[in-house]
């Protein structure tokens, strides 16, 4: 049985088509990365799965129960992109007094589960501090703790590391990794490196449609093109302009820029080995590094979504 199954899901907001016949299946026990650029339809999908929004057409099932026709609240945990709290409450008060009653936990069960979740989220030492003084990373970990209070079979996460610093991202991703095998995790994100690190399988959505779905390693093996990294010692604007100028070049399947480093996914490795050095030299910029590297999920994404 699939943990999540979606058939022909469609949702519009006026003239904007958020989902356009989405089909998707997620295996039980997997950590699934639902990947796409901003506005692709990820959050809309998540809101429909939680029952917070209704689809215009199509059907969806979570743990075998059809969304909209059965009560799935006891089977899912949900963390929105920006969890909201009463700042005057402590984490323990929030979990025991506010979250636990929503799921019918007895006071004794609520206290025991809250302590367990605070320990899992590395928040036990601040359990009596006011949430108003928490960093964003601490708030995200508390959001995960509340999403797990009811022992969910499926955990739905919307951009769980968006806006966090490197230390905060590392903490949240470690938290998610500890859940592997205990439940199905469905994680919406546009951060490709995080999906590559923690997810077993990946679905890529673009303009409301599923582009591809497969296990992460199979996706890399099937679609990853050879990659060339070029690092320049030049102004950022000039580096970006050079990368932009490669659009339409038959050798280049996609280009991404991070600082002064340009990553080029090439379509024909042999032809690129001959022609690319000339293209780099023609830029007239000082080159610090020119290196062929291992393709990443980002390179697959650029190729399939067709953006540079």
C-alpha positions as CSV (number, residue, x, y, z in Angstrom):
1,X,0.0,0.0,0.0
2,X,1.2,3.5,-0.8
3,X,1.4,6.0,2.0
4,X,0.2,8.8,-0.4
5,X,-1.6,8.4,-3.7
6,X,-2.7,11.3,-5.9
7,X,-4.7,11.0,-9.2
8,X,-5.5,13.8,-11.5
9,X,-5.3,16.6,-8.9
10,X,-6.2,20.0,-10.3
11,X,-6.5,23.3,-8.5
12,X,-6.9,26.9,-9.9
13,X,-6.9,30.3,-8.2
14,X,-8.8,32.5,-10.7
15,X,-6.8,32.3,-13.9
16,X,-3.7,30.8,-12.2
17,X,-3.4,27.0,-12.6
18,X,-1.6,25.8,-9.4
19,X,-2.1,22.0,-10.1
20,X,-2.7,20.6,-13.6
21,X,-3.6,17.0,-13.4
22,X,-1.0,15.9,-10.8
23,X,-0.4,12.1,-10.4
24,X,1.9,10.9,-7.6
25,X,2.6,7.9,-5.4
26,X,4.8,7.7,-2.3
27,X,5.9,4.5,-0.8
28,X,5.3,3.7,2.9
29,X,8.3,4.4,5.1
30,X,10.2,6.5,2.5
31,X,11.6,10.0,2.9
32,X,10.2,11.7,-0.2
33,X,11.4,15.0,-1.5
34,X,8.8,17.0,-3.4
35,X,11.0,19.3,-5.4
36,X,10.1,22.4,-7.5
37,X,10.7,26.1,-7.9
38,X,8.6,28.6,-6.0
39,X,5.1,28.7,-7.4
40,X,5.3,25.1,-8.9
41,X,2.4,23.8,-6.8
42,X,4.1,22.2,-3.8
43,X,2.3,24.0,-1.0
44,X,-1.0,23.7,-2.8
45,X,-0.5,19.9,-3.0
46,X,0.4,19.8,0.7
47,X,-2.7,21.9,1.7
48,X,-5.0,19.5,-0.2
49,X,-3.4,16.5,1.4
50,X,-3.9,18.0,4.9
51,X,-7.5,18.9,4.1
52,X,-6.8,22.6,4.4
53,X,-7.8,23.2,0.8
54,X,-10.0,21.4,-1.7
55,X,-9.1,20.3,-5.2
56,X,-11.2,21.4,-8.2
57,X,-10.8,17.9,-9.6
58,X,-9.0,14.7,-8.9
59,X,-8.6,12.5,-5.8
60,X,-6.0,11.9,-3.1
61,X,-5.5,9.2,-0.5
62,X,-3.3,9.2,2.6
63,X,-2.7,5.8,4.3
64,X,-5.6,4.4,2.2
65,X,-8.1,7.0,3.4
66,X,-9.5,9.3,0.8
67,X,-8.9,13.0,1.6
68,X,-12.1,14.9,2.0
69,X,-14.2,11.7,2.6
70,X,-12.5,10.4,5.7
71,X,-10.9,11.9,8.9
72,X,-7.2,11.6,8.4
73,X,-6.1,14.0,11.2
74,X,-4.9,11.2,13.5
75,X,-2.8,9.7,10.8
76,X,-0.8,12.8,9.7
77,X,1.5,15.4,11.2
78,X,1.9,18.7,9.5
79,X,4.4,21.6,9.7
80,X,3.8,24.7,7.7
81,X,6.7,26.7,6.3
82,X,6.4,29.3,9.0
83,X,4.8,27.8,12.2
84,X,2.8,30.2,14.3
85,X,3.0,30.3,18.1
86,X,1.8,32.3,21.1
87,X,5.1,33.9,22.2
88,X,4.1,34.0,25.8
89,X,3.8,30.2,26.0
90,X,6.7,27.8,26.7
91,X,7.3,24.8,24.4
92,X,6.0,22.4,27.0
93,X,2.8,24.5,27.5
94,X,2.3,24.7,23.8
95,X,2.5,20.9,23.3
96,X,0.7,19.9,26.5
97,X,-2.1,22.5,26.7
98,X,-2.7,23.4,23.0
99,X,-1.6,20.6,20.7
100,X,-2.3,17.4,22.7
101,X,-6.1,18.2,23.3
102,X,-6.5,18.4,19.5
103,X,-5.7,14.7,19.3
104,X,-7.6,13.6,22.4
105,X,-4.5,12.8,24.5
106,X,-5.0,12.4,28.2
107,X,-3.1,14.8,30.5
108,X,-0.6,12.0,31.4
109,X,-0.2,11.0,27.8
110,X,0.3,14.6,26.8
111,X,3.0,15.3,29.4
112,X,4.9,12.1,28.5
113,X,4.7,12.7,24.7
114,X,5.7,16.3,25.0
115,X,8.8,15.4,27.0
116,X,9.6,12.8,24.5
117,X,9.2,15.1,21.5
118,X,11.1,18.0,23.2
119,X,14.0,15.6,23.8
120,X,13.9,14.4,20.1
121,X,13.9,18.1,19.0
122,X,16.8,19.0,21.3
123,X,14.6,21.4,23.2
124,X,14.5,19.8,26.6
125,X,16.9,22.4,28.0
126,X,14.6,25.3,27.0
127,X,11.3,23.6,27.7
128,X,10.4,26.4,30.2
129,X,11.6,29.4,28.2
130,X,9.1,31.6,26.4
131,X,8.8,30.9,22.7
132,X,9.0,34.6,21.9
133,X,12.8,34.4,22.5
134,X,13.4,31.4,20.2
135,X,15.6,31.6,17.1
136,X,14.0,30.5,13.8
137,X,15.8,27.2,13.9
138,X,14.4,26.5,17.4
139,X,10.9,27.4,16.2
140,X,11.3,25.0,13.3
141,X,12.3,22.2,15.6
142,X,9.4,22.9,17.8
143,X,7.1,22.8,14.8
144,X,8.4,19.3,14.0
145,X,7.8,18.3,17.6
146,X,4.2,19.4,17.4
147,X,3.7,17.6,14.1
148,X,4.8,14.4,15.8
149,X,2.7,14.6,18.9
150,X,0.0,12.3,17.6
151,X,2.3,9.5,16.4
152,X,1.5,10.2,12.7
153,X,2.0,7.6,10.0
154,X,2.7,10.4,7.5
155,X,4.7,13.6,8.3
156,X,4.0,16.5,5.9
157,X,6.7,19.2,5.8
158,X,6.5,22.5,3.9
159,X,9.9,24.0,3.3
160,X,11.2,22.9,6.7
161,X,14.7,24.5,6.3
162,X,13.7,27.6,4.3
163,X,15.4,30.8,5.6
164,X,17.6,29.0,8.2
165,X,21.3,29.5,8.6
166,X,23.7,26.6,7.9
167,X,23.7,25.4,11.5
168,X,19.8,25.6,11.7
169,X,19.5,23.6,8.4
170,X,21.9,21.0,9.6
171,X,19.9,20.5,12.8
172,X,16.6,20.1,11.0
173,X,18.0,17.7,8.4
174,X,19.5,15.6,11.2
175,X,16.1,15.6,12.9
176,X,14.4,14.3,9.7
177,X,17.1,11.7,9.2
178,X,16.3,10.3,12.6
179,X,12.7,9.7,11.5
180,X,13.8,7.4,8.7
181,X,12.0,4.1,8.9
182,X,9.6,5.2,11.6
183,X,7.1,6.9,9.3
184,X,6.7,8.3,5.8
185,X,8.1,11.8,5.4
186,X,6.8,14.0,2.6
187,X,9.0,17.1,2.4
188,X,8.3,20.0,0.0
189,X,11.4,22.1,-0.8
190,X,13.2,24.0,-3.5
191,X,16.6,23.4,-1.9
192,X,18.1,20.6,-4.0
193,X,21.2,19.9,-1.8
194,X,18.9,19.0,1.1
195,X,16.8,16.6,-0.9
196,X,20.0,14.9,-2.2
197,X,21.2,14.5,1.4
198,X,18.1,13.1,3.2
199,X,15.6,11.8,0.6
200,X,15.2,8.2,-0.6
201,X,13.0,9.2,-3.6
202,X,12.2,12.4,-5.4
203,X,9.3,13.9,-7.4
204,X,10.0,17.0,-9.4
205,X,7.0,19.3,-10.1
206,X,6.9,22.3,-12.5
207,X,4.0,24.5,-13.4
208,X,1.6,22.2,-11.6
209,X,2.6,19.0,-13.4
210,X,4.9,16.1,-12.3
211,X,8.0,16.1,-14.4
212,X,9.5,12.9,-13.1
213,X,9.4,10.7,-10.0
214,X,12.0,8.0,-9.1
215,X,14.4,6.9,-6.4
216,X,17.2,9.5,-5.9
217,X,20.0,7.3,-7.1
218,X,18.0,6.1,-10.2
219,X,17.2,9.7,-11.0
220,X,20.9,10.7,-10.9
221,X,21.9,7.7,-12.9
222,X,19.3,8.2,-15.6
223,X,19.3,12.0,-16.0
224,X,22.5,13.5,-14.6
225,X,24.6,14.9,-17.4
226,X,28.4,15.5,-17.1
227,X,29.1,18.8,-15.3
228,X,31.9,21.3,-15.7
229,X,32.6,23.8,-12.9
230,X,34.3,27.1,-13.8
231,X,35.5,29.4,-11.1
232,X,36.4,33.0,-12.1
233,X,38.3,35.8,-10.4
234,X,36.0,38.5,-11.8
235,X,33.1,40.7,-10.8
236,X,29.9,38.8,-10.0
237,X,27.9,40.7,-12.6
238,X,30.3,39.7,-15.4
239,X,30.3,36.0,-14.3
240,X,26.5,36.0,-14.3
241,X,26.4,37.7,-17.7
242,X,28.7,35.1,-19.2
243,X,26.6,32.2,-17.8
244,X,23.4,33.9,-19.1
245,X,25.0,34.2,-22.5
246,X,25.3,30.4,-22.8
247,X,21.5,30.0,-23.0
248,X,20.7,28.4,-26.3
249,X,24.2,27.0,-26.8
250,X,23.7,23.4,-28.0
251,X,26.5,22.1,-25.8
252,X,25.0,23.3,-22.6
253,X,22.0,21.6,-21.0
254,X,21.8,24.1,-18.0
255,X,23.8,26.6,-16.1
256,X,23.7,27.6,-12.5
257,X,25.7,30.3,-10.8
258,X,26.9,30.4,-7.1
259,X,29.1,33.4,-6.4
260,X,31.9,33.2,-9.0
261,X,31.4,29.5,-9.7
262,X,29.4,28.5,-12.8
263,X,28.2,24.9,-13.1
264,X,27.5,23.8,-16.6
265,X,25.6,20.6,-17.4
266,X,26.8,19.5,-20.9
267,X,24.8,17.5,-23.4
268,X,27.8,15.9,-25.3
269,X,30.8,15.3,-23.1
270,X,33.2,14.6,-26.0
271,X,32.2,17.7,-27.9
272,X,32.3,19.8,-24.7
273,X,35.9,18.7,-23.9
274,X,36.9,20.2,-27.2
275,X,34.7,23.3,-27.4
276,X,34.2,24.5,-23.8
277,X,37.7,25.7,-23.1
278,X,37.4,28.1,-26.0
279,X,34.0,29.4,-24.7
280,X,35.6,30.0,-21.3
281,X,38.6,31.8,-22.8
282,X,36.3,33.9,-25.0
283,X,34.7,35.3,-21.8
284,X,37.9,37.3,-21.2
285,X,37.7,36.7,-17.5
286,X,40.4,35.3,-15.2
287,X,39.8,31.6,-14.6
288,X,40.8,30.2,-11.2
289,X,39.5,26.7,-11.7
290,X,38.2,24.6,-14.5
291,X,37.0,21.1,-13.4
292,X,34.8,18.2,-14.5
293,X,32.7,17.1,-11.5
294,X,30.1,14.6,-10.4
295,X,26.6,15.5,-11.5
296,X,24.2,16.5,-8.7
297,X,20.4,16.5,-8.3
298,X,20.6,20.2,-9.1
299,X,21.9,19.4,-12.5
300,X,19.1,16.9,-13.1
301,X,16.6,19.5,-11.9
302,X,18.0,22.2,-14.3
303,X,17.8,19.7,-17.2
304,X,14.3,18.5,-16.5
305,X,12.7,21.8,-15.6
306,X,14.6,23.6,-18.4
307,X,15.7,26.7,-16.5
308,X,19.1,28.2,-16.4
